[in-house]
Amino acid sequence: MNMSELKKKLLFNPDGDIDIRERMMVGGNTTNLNDFNHMKYTWVSSWYRQAMNNFWIPEEINLGVDIKDYRNLPKPEKRAYDKILSFLIFLDSIQTANLPNIGEYITANEVNLCLSIQAFQEAVHSQSYSYMLDTICEPQERSRVLYQWKEDRHLLARNKFIGDLYNEFQKEKSIENLIKTIVANYILEGIYFYSGFMFFYNLGRNNRMPGSVQEIRYINRDENTHLWLFTMILRELKKENGEWFTQDRIQKYREMIKEGCEQEIQWGHYVIGNEVQGLNETMITDYIKYLGNLRCRNIGWEPIYEGYREEPESMKWVSLYADANRIKTDFFEARSTAYAKSSALIDDL
């Protein structure tokens, strides 16, 4: 297929292929029949079960302590909480809206099942953020946080980078724009979300906003599966259509990831800087560059930064909080040096 060619799949297609050997991620001739017993992409079975097992309800998490903590947060932390939460709200909202647009051109029905579950989970995440805001904020404060991007040019620029890439695909349906949209999704899922979660986990190790931290941990668990999904989509696309991933094109996609990292670093310096206990600009920079390299490596591309192959020692506590399989974990080694004690998480995710 030519990079400028992209045809929307038929919804009802009685002439579609039923032989799974003919199935393609993009450009196939699908019947749209959901058959759980015959999948070309066998990894979908594990993904589907994991995603379904992740079901949770935001309101089941107690935010009682957060109501008091929010009022007493140091000014730099409250500012960061509001702005980062506002950014996460935007990201999940735009994901919910855009995933069906991608699904219209994915011709592997089992992968579309995954996209449908992801869209549902992104909606649950939006519900979670609303629950957080409704609980800890007065109505006027809630609106201010929700629409921070209307007033903060830095936040608007963050939203614009991803939003414009998604809009570009809306305006011109080409294979190149579809891949760019998928890469943009990969950046959002694998860098932006993880960077935002980092701040909340730092609150947790400082014994603050425990309910918010728990909400984020559940969201993070979902996002792990979403990242896995788009990693596999990119790998399968490259396997089936190598001509779409020439060195020149891969370089463009790597530059997109680097631009996303650079924007995330600048954003972290702006919203967190050196004023939030337990974090500083160096830690933020090291962590984002590590994430950028890790995401490139996971889809078989060269890293974008020299070095930064291992998780920074100063940020290993992030993985401890993000690990949904840890039960009653002792976070003694992960505590902020600014505090004498860090609370243990005693939940079972």
TORSETI-461763 format. One line per 2 residues: number of its first residue (from 1); their letters; for each residue y, x, z negated of C-alpha. Coordinates in Angstrom, 3 decimals. Each point is the difference from the previous one (the first is absolute). Example, Ala and Ser with C-alpha at 12.3 -4.5 7.8 and 13.67 -1.06 7.14 Angstrom:
<recs>
1	as	-4.500:12.300:-7.800; 3.440:1.370:0.660 .
</recs>
This chain:
<recs>
1	mn	0.000:0.000:0.000; 3.526:1.101:0.751 .
3	ms	2.225:0.595:-3.054; 2.392:-2.674:1.272 .
5	el	-2.763:-2.598:0.317; -0.858:-2.238:-2.913 .
7	kk	-1.384:-3.495:0.311; -0.081:-2.534:-2.787 .
9	kl	-3.558:-1.143:-0.620; -1.018:-3.574:0.756 .
11	lf	-0.579:-2.185:-3.028; -2.795:-1.972:1.669 .
13	np	-1.937:2.172:2.410; -3.376:-1.420:1.128 .
15	dg	-0.361:2.911:2.424; 0.325:2.620:-2.748 .
17	di	-2.569:2.760:-0.494; -2.757:-0.633:-2.529 .
19	di	-1.540:3.472:0.255; 1.508:2.056:-2.851 .
21	re	-0.340:3.122:2.134; 2.794:-1.444:2.155 .
23	rm	2.274:-0.616:-2.962; 3.271:1.958:-0.151 .
25	mv	2.679:0.376:-2.653; 2.692:-0.778:2.616 .
27	gg	-0.407:-1.260:3.561; -3.418:-1.574:-0.462 .
29	nt	-1.202:-3.415:1.128; -0.618:-1.727:-3.332 .
31	tn	-1.380:-3.482:-0.667; 1.720:0.072:-3.433 .
33	ln	-3.270:-1.139:-1.574; -0.367:1.320:-3.544 .
35	df	-3.574:1.231:-0.272; -0.671:1.913:-3.222 .
37	nh	-3.446:1.083:1.166; 1.058:1.814:3.152 .
39	mk	2.858:2.456:-0.420; 0.813:2.907:2.245 .
41	yt	2.164:1.569:-2.700; -2.573:0.113:-2.788 .
43	wv	2.489:1.395:-2.537; 1.620:-3.456:-0.031 .
45	ss	-2.867:-1.373:-2.108; 0.790:2.341:-2.918 .
47	wy	3.737:-0.494:0.442; -0.335:-3.780:-0.032 .
49	rq	-2.083:-0.064:-3.170; 2.356:2.368:-1.792 .
51	am	3.061:-2.004:1.004; -1.580:-3.296:-1.071 .
53	nn	-1.035:1.486:-3.339; 3.622:0.976:-0.611 .
55	fw	1.140:-3.599:-0.469; 2.441:-0.389:-2.886 .
57	ip	2.750:-2.317:-1.238; 3.414:1.523:-0.888 .
59	ee	0.760:-2.480:-2.801; -3.101:1.071:-1.931 .
61	in	1.828:3.203:-0.979; 2.129:-0.286:-3.128 .
63	lg	3.614:1.095:0.506; 1.149:-0.825:-3.520 .
65	vd	0.708:3.612:-0.947; 1.811:0.580:3.286 .
67	ik	2.621:-2.629:-0.809; 1.162:2.071:-2.959 .
69	dy	-0.577:3.382:1.663; 2.066:-0.946:3.050 .
71	rn	3.068:-0.632:-2.152; -0.416:3.348:-1.725 .
73	lp	-0.753:2.210:2.988; 2.312:3.001:0.300 .
75	kp	2.571:-0.671:2.689; -1.533:2.420:2.581 .
77	ek	-3.442:-1.560:-0.447; 1.285:-3.576:0.250 .
79	ra	1.919:0.894:3.153; -3.102:1.601:1.506 .
81	yd	-2.209:-2.927:-1.080; 2.276:-2.509:1.742 .
83	ki	0.417:1.951:3.225; -3.621:1.063:0.395 .
85	ls	-1.232:-3.497:-0.781; 2.430:-1.374:2.588 .
87	fl	-1.399:2.411:2.586; -3.614:-0.918:-0.817 .
89	if	0.856:-3.701:0.292; 1.349:0.609:3.485 .
91	ld	-3.020:2.053:1.066; -2.552:-2.615:-1.046 .
93	si	2.076:-2.788:1.528; 0.268:1.671:3.376 .
95	qt	-3.706:0.885:-0.083; -0.960:-3.623:-0.561 .
97	an	2.095:-1.007:3.005; -1.024:2.817:2.352 .
99	lp	-3.774:0.277:-0.446; -0.709:-3.135:2.070 .
101	ni	2.035:1.555:2.839; -2.334:2.997:0.017 .
103	ge	-3.046:-2.261:-0.232; 0.959:-1.770:3.231 .
105	yi	-0.962:3.165:1.901; -2.978:1.199:-2.057 .
107	ta	-3.089:-1.090:1.954; -2.597:0.888:-2.635 .
109	ne	-0.493:-3.229:-1.946; -1.402:1.739:-3.067 .
111	vn	3.165:2.119:-0.279; 2.137:-3.117:0.299 .
113	lc	-1.854:-1.396:-3.003; 1.220:3.040:-1.917 .
115	ls	3.576:-0.493:1.181; -0.122:-3.626:-1.175 .
117	iq	-1.103:1.068:-3.480; 2.687:2.665:-0.079 .
119	af	2.702:-2.521:0.928; -1.193:-2.253:-2.836 .
121	qe	0.070:2.892:-2.454; 3.510:0.978:1.070 .
123	av	1.048:-3.572:-0.768; -1.588:0.330:-3.456 .
125	hs	1.994:3.200:-0.504; 3.199:-1.877:0.839 .
127	qs	-1.045:-2.634:-2.533; -0.534:2.775:-2.540 .
129	ys	3.483:1.415:0.506; 1.496:-3.491:-0.319 .
131	ym	-1.914:-0.500:-3.232; 1.359:3.291:-1.320 .
133	ld	3.566:-0.900:0.908; -0.240:-3.578:-1.284 .
135	ti	-1.358:1.252:-3.322; 2.252:2.933:-0.822 .
137	ce	3.256:-0.946:1.754; 2.615:-2.683:-0.322 .
139	pq	0.400:-2.044:3.233; 3.160:1.885:0.998 .
141	er	-1.689:3.346:-0.612; -3.019:-1.129:1.993 .
143	sr	2.085:-0.706:3.096; 1.827:3.299:-0.374 .
145	vl	-3.279:1.952:-0.036; -1.544:-2.052:2.789 .
147	yq	2.881:0.614:2.382; 1.032:3.518:-0.993 .
149	wk	-0.344:1.066:3.634; 2.910:-2.270:0.896 .
151	ed	2.320:2.190:-2.076; -1.663:3.424:-0.204 .
153	rh	0.327:1.880:3.289; -2.727:2.441:-1.041 .
155	ll	-2.466:-2.816:-0.551; 1.063:-1.698:3.222 .
157	ar	-0.685:3.229:1.900; -3.498:0.161:-1.555 .
159	nk	-0.750:-3.551:1.088; 1.487:0.617:3.435 .
161	fi	-2.338:2.893:0.889; -3.170:-2.086:-0.279 .
163	gd	1.659:-3.266:0.991; 1.330:1.423:3.267 .
165	ly	-3.426:1.397:0.930; -1.566:-3.402:-0.574 .
167	ne	2.797:-1.715:1.969; -0.482:2.425:2.883 .
169	fq	-3.555:-1.252:0.385; 1.267:-3.572:-0.130 .
171	ke	2.367:0.692:2.893; -2.381:2.004:2.190 .
173	ks	-3.742:-0.515:-0.285; -1.393:3.308:1.253 .
175	ie	-2.941:2.077:-1.216; 2.384:2.788:-0.993 .
177	nl	2.067:-2.383:-2.128; -3.160:-1.460:-1.525 .
179	ik	-1.174:3.457:-1.063; 3.457:0.801:-1.350 .
181	ti	-0.144:-3.227:-2.004; -3.427:0.941:-1.352 .
183	va	1.286:3.473:-0.938; 3.038:-1.611:-1.649 .
185	ny	-2.405:-2.173:-1.968; -1.905:3.133:-0.979 .
187	il	3.231:1.607:-1.237; 0.882:-3.103:-1.975 .
189	eg	-3.441:-0.366:-1.583; -0.695:3.688:-0.576 .
191	iy	3.361:1.509:-0.913; 2.622:-2.602:-0.895 .
193	fy	-2.211:-2.087:-2.264; -1.521:3.024:-1.719 .
195	sg	3.404:1.512:-0.655; 1.240:-3.250:-1.530 .
197	fm	-3.100:-0.325:-2.163; 0.622:3.509:-1.317 .
199	ff	3.181:-1.128:-1.742; -1.744:-2.889:-1.757 .
201	yn	-2.828:2.240:-1.170; 2.604:2.328:-1.479 .
203	lg	1.322:-2.981:-1.974; -3.530:-0.538:-1.223 .
205	rn	-0.440:3.526:-1.293; 3.341:-0.384:-1.772 .
207	nr	-1.317:-3.137:-1.769; 2.293:-2.356:1.885 .
209	mp	-0.489:-3.210:2.003; -3.798:-0.189:-0.473 .
211	gs	-0.335:-3.358:1.742; 1.866:1.241:3.066 .
213	vq	-2.225:3.078:0.072; -3.091:-2.197:-0.048 .
215	ei	1.326:-2.170:2.835; 0.572:3.157:2.037 .
217	ry	-3.484:1.304:-0.757; -1.546:-3.158:1.427 .
219	in	2.289:0.185:3.034; -0.856:3.678:0.415 .
221	rd	-3.704:-0.854:0.031; 0.604:-2.414:2.887 .
223	en	2.147:2.510:1.853; -2.816:2.548:-0.188 .
225	th	-2.100:-2.322:2.162; 2.912:-0.699:2.363 .
227	lw	0.524:3.714:0.505; -3.727:0.425:0.653 .
229	lf	0.156:-2.811:2.588; 2.830:1.521:2.015 .
231	tm	-1.508:3.473:-0.248; -3.153:-1.370:1.636 .
233	il	1.946:-1.968:2.630; 1.798:3.174:1.088 .
235	re	-3.243:1.989:0.043; -1.778:-2.633:2.099 .
237	lk	2.903:-0.295:2.437; -0.045:3.753:0.540 .
239	ke	-3.780:-0.023:0.463; 0.097:-2.807:2.577 .
241	ng	3.190:0.951:1.821; 0.582:3.730:-0.311 .
243	ew	2.585:-0.126:2.779; 2.282:-1.948:-2.322 .
245	ft	0.041:2.932:-2.390; 1.066:2.981:2.065 .
247	qd	1.504:2.952:-1.849; 3.499:-1.129:0.991 .
249	ri	-0.562:-3.509:-1.319; -1.639:1.219:-3.192 .
251	qk	3.015:2.222:-0.533; 2.256:-3.080:0.262 .
253	yr	-2.107:-1.844:-2.546; -0.005:3.025:-2.323 .
255	em	3.788:0.092:0.302; 0.061:-3.656:-1.049 .
257	ik	-1.996:0.871:-3.099; 2.291:2.933:-0.730 .
259	eg	3.081:-2.194:0.405; -1.567:-2.480:-2.405 .
261	ce	-0.649:2.796:-2.506; 3.512:1.413:0.299 .
263	qe	1.511:-3.434:-0.536; -2.264:-0.574:-2.992 .
265	iq	1.028:3.348:-1.505; 3.686:-0.822:0.435 .
267	wg	-0.593:-3.436:-1.466; -1.834:1.447:-3.007 .
269	hy	2.858:2.421:-0.632; 2.459:-2.898:0.205 .
271	vi	-1.770:-2.530:-2.233; -1.735:2.379:-2.449 .
273	gn	1.631:3.408:0.352; -0.149:2.145:-3.143 .
275	ev	1.014:-2.683:-2.497; -3.292:-1.828:-0.548 .
277	qg	-2.154:1.465:-2.766; -3.220:1.468:1.327 .
279	ln	1.151:0.310:3.623; 2.366:2.205:1.966 .
281	et	0.938:0.685:3.605; -2.384:2.933:0.368 .
283	mi	-2.961:-2.090:-1.151; 0.965:-2.795:2.385 .
285	td	0.361:2.372:2.957; -3.313:1.737:-0.664 .
287	yi	-1.852:-3.290:-0.372; 1.382:-1.589:3.188 .
289	ky	-0.736:3.096:2.074; -3.526:0.037:-1.373 .
291	lg	-0.414:-3.679:0.941; 1.316:0.648:3.525 .
293	nl	-2.484:2.825:0.556; -2.848:-2.015:-1.501 .
295	rc	0.661:-2.978:2.263; 0.089:2.223:3.093 .
297	rn	-3.183:1.778:-1.001; -1.857:-3.280:-0.570 .
299	ig	0.485:-1.027:3.628; -0.777:3.423:1.413 .
301	we	3.545:1.224:0.628; 1.602:3.267:-1.004 .
303	pi	2.055:-0.103:-3.215; 3.759:-0.345:0.331 .
305	ye	0.948:2.381:-2.807; -1.060:3.584:-0.576 .
307	gy	-2.097:0.069:-3.160; -0.115:-3.147:-2.169 .
309	re	-3.724:-0.448:0.609; -0.924:-0.678:-3.606 .
311	ep	1.334:-2.632:-2.339; 2.847:1.649:-1.950 .
313	es	-1.011:0.944:-3.527; 3.132:-1.684:-1.329 .
315	mk	-1.048:-3.335:1.577; -3.709:-0.233:-0.781 .
317	wv	0.710:-2.718:-2.550; 0.826:-2.364:2.889 .
319	sl	-3.633:-0.029:1.106; -1.122:-0.761:-3.539 .
321	ya	2.062:-3.167:-0.102; -0.878:-0.978:3.579 .
323	da	-3.760:0.320:-0.614; -1.127:-3.601:-0.501 .
325	nr	-3.452:1.109:-1.177; 1.227:1.700:-3.161 .
327	ik	-0.681:-1.923:-3.193; 1.688:0.843:-3.308 .
329	td	1.153:3.265:1.492; 1.419:2.657:-2.266 .
331	ff	3.340:0.916:1.583; 0.805:2.775:-2.428 .
333	ea	0.128:2.573:2.801; 2.137:-2.271:2.150 .
335	rs	2.801:-0.813:-2.402; 3.622:0.785:0.676 .
337	ta	1.100:3.165:-1.760; 3.035:-1.917:-1.230 .
339	ya	-2.195:-2.090:-2.265; -2.347:0.825:-2.851 .
341	ks	-2.463:-2.765:0.802; -1.152:-1.954:3.029 .
343	sa	-1.791:-3.307:-0.241; -3.544:-0.362:1.277 .
345	li	-0.725:-2.674:2.567; -2.718:-2.164:-1.408 .
347	dd	-0.513:-2.438:2.854; -3.000:-0.193:2.282 .
349	l	1.129:-0.461:3.570 .
</recs>
